[in-house]
């Protein structure tokens, strides 16, 4: 369990729910969230990337887990009917943002009911970016721009893609913004890589061929193609990987890892099964979570 120094002496602890990326695996976050609500675990801030940013944004706006489940199951984009191939991926990112704007009233992040922090990758400058103010729909669209599925988001001269390439950075964001207890719902592929030594070794070998000094800012982001994105993504992973491994080991109080190994990121037709995996994983730890939260808040 993490040991946050600022927890001492507080009458009420701030609970953060951190949700990783993972494509369709992210349906499991809804199962986790539903269990936390059922057991009356107060969530004081949410942090997310990729699909986790979608759940975080809707929840911070005021959607309950039950209403959010109905909303996500109704997204027509999961069916693939509107997929139109472009050189970047599929031209459905704007359609996704239209859904967000319809549901969320084009609200700004700073006006949400609870604080939310969304992680995205700025490919133009080679940096990870945390959205904590400004248009919520734009931030969610940026963070959910999975290369090969959604076009990158070009916004004010910056090209953004999926923030889920470095999910463990979300933990540090939560800690830096006042979280006393961090619950990490992790369905990411990188979470699996970090746990399996042979996969971690292979990734490290690949990253050795990405010298950190070779990153060049993107001069014409509107012209970048998928093949040009890959080395830039690997650069960001290489730059932050070691620190992210430290965050994962030291910051979360609870890591909820639904058994989604057999679920592919594009298995959007498996909502019910993935949602149940999230519930099952959360229920295994909920007694410990309840005990710690209630014990801390009763002091």
Order of alpha helices (4+ residues) and beta strands (2+ residues): beta-alpha-beta-alpha-alpha-alpha-beta-beta-alpha-beta-beta-alpha-beta-alpha-alpha-alpha-beta-alpha
